[in-house]
Amino acid sequence: MVDMMVEQALKNEESWEREKQDLLWEKEQLNVRWRFSQSRCSALQRIVRNEVDEKKRIWIVLICLIGVVVAMLFGVVLKMK
């Protein structure tokens, strides 16, 4: 009976060790995936930030051009008087 209990305990210990190794491997895989997703999110944030900055610059140039056109129109109108 004792031999059977020792044998069962050894099997349980091997099973637990195998399960522990599997869990450690899964943990490492999750860490790899997390680091990959973080790098992808950072890259996407940079892309979005660059596009937003580019649109802001385009709007600034457009507003400046509208201001120049309005100033020229006032100049023409005032010159005609």
C-alpha positions as CSV (number, residue, x, y, z in Angstrom):
1,M,0.0,0.0,0.0
2,V,2.8,2.4,0.9
3,D,4.6,1.6,-2.4
4,M,1.4,2.5,-4.3
5,M,1.1,5.8,-2.4
6,V,4.7,6.6,-3.1
7,E,4.3,5.7,-6.8
8,Q,1.1,7.9,-7.0
9,A,2.9,10.8,-5.3
10,L,5.8,10.5,-7.8
11,K,3.4,10.5,-10.7
12,N,1.6,13.6,-9.2
13,E,4.9,15.3,-8.8
14,E,5.9,14.6,-12.4
15,S,2.5,15.8,-13.5
16,W,2.8,19.0,-11.5
17,E,6.3,19.7,-12.8
18,R,5.1,19.2,-16.4
19,E,2.1,21.5,-15.7
20,K,4.5,24.1,-14.1
21,Q,6.7,24.0,-17.2
22,D,3.7,24.4,-19.5
23,L,2.5,27.3,-17.5
24,L,5.9,29.0,-17.5
25,W,6.1,28.5,-21.3
26,E,2.6,30.0,-21.7
27,K,3.6,32.9,-19.5
28,E,6.6,33.6,-21.7
29,Q,4.5,33.4,-24.8
30,L,2.1,35.9,-23.3
31,N,5.0,38.2,-22.4
32,V,6.2,38.0,-26.0
33,R,2.7,38.8,-27.4
34,W,2.3,41.7,-24.9
35,R,5.7,43.2,-26.0
36,F,4.7,42.8,-29.6
37,S,1.3,44.4,-29.1
38,Q,2.9,47.3,-27.2
39,S,5.4,47.9,-30.0
40,R,2.5,47.8,-32.6
41,C,0.4,50.2,-30.6
42,S,3.3,52.6,-30.2
43,A,3.9,52.5,-34.0
44,L,0.3,53.1,-34.7
45,Q,0.2,56.0,-32.2
46,R,3.2,57.6,-34.0
47,I,1.5,57.2,-37.4
48,V,-1.7,58.8,-36.2
49,R,0.2,61.6,-34.4
50,N,2.2,62.3,-37.6
51,E,-1.0,62.4,-39.7
52,V,-2.7,64.7,-37.2
53,D,0.3,67.0,-37.2
54,E,0.4,67.0,-41.0
55,K,-3.3,67.9,-41.2
56,K,-2.7,70.8,-38.7
57,R,0.1,72.1,-40.9
58,I,-2.2,71.9,-44.0
59,W,-4.9,73.8,-42.1
60,I,-2.5,76.5,-41.0
61,V,-1.2,77.0,-44.6
62,L,-4.8,77.1,-45.9
63,I,-5.8,79.7,-43.3
64,C,-2.8,81.8,-44.1
65,L,-3.6,81.6,-47.8
66,I,-7.2,82.7,-47.1
67,G,-5.8,85.6,-45.1
68,V,-3.5,86.6,-48.0
69,V,-6.4,86.5,-50.4
70,V,-8.7,88.5,-48.1
71,A,-5.9,91.1,-47.6
72,M,-5.4,91.3,-51.4
73,L,-9.1,91.8,-51.9
74,F,-9.2,94.6,-49.4
75,G,-6.2,96.2,-51.1
76,V,-7.9,96.1,-54.4
77,V,-11.2,97.4,-53.0
78,L,-9.5,100.2,-51.2
79,K,-7.4,101.1,-54.2
80,M,-10.5,101.4,-56.3
81,K,-12.0,104.0,-54.0
